[in-house]
Amino acid sequence: MKNLNFNKNSGKIVLVAVLCAIVIHIVQVAYGSVTAESVSEDDTLVSLSYVNSKFQEMAKKLEEAEKRLEEIEKYGKFEALELTKGQVLIAGASAELILRGGKALAIGGEGGGLSDITSGTGADVNTDDEVPLNHLLLVSRDDGRGLKVTSEKAWVLVKGPYTIK
């Protein structure tokens, strides 16, 4: 076995290395505690004006969403109308019509008539055809489709955009 010989210089080198490691450790601990103490609950992370501007943006978005929701709710349910002889109901795109009472003639548009969903045949109710009672009619486009009342009174359920002339 070989003997290891340490001279006086090697002992000094080890001692200096150990002391350097201890000094580095002390500096790290001291620096870490200083930075931890420098952050407090009173420190400002963002400005009040920034937070207020974000709240205002969110309030505007919420208001817009509420308006859209009101519009969706408005067109999301049937509205009962009582129409008189000669009145014309013009429905907008994606509107639904149901003639509940009275008599009316269909008004077709450029691309066809009112789609009779209830009939099951896929046939349109075309211009001047009598509108059947209690049939769900779909208006596919906003091209002037609707119905004209021919009886003294007619009751129509409408879902979606419409105008009465």
Secondary structure, DSSP 8 states (H G I E B T S, - for coil): -------HHHHHHHHHHHHHHHHHHHHHHHHHHHHHHH--TTS-SS-HHHHHHHHHHHHHHHHHHHHHHHHHHHHTS-EEEEEETT-EEEE-TT-EEEEEES-EEEE-BTTB-EEETTTSS--EE-TT-B--TT-EEE--SSSS-EEEE-SSEEEEEEES-EEE-
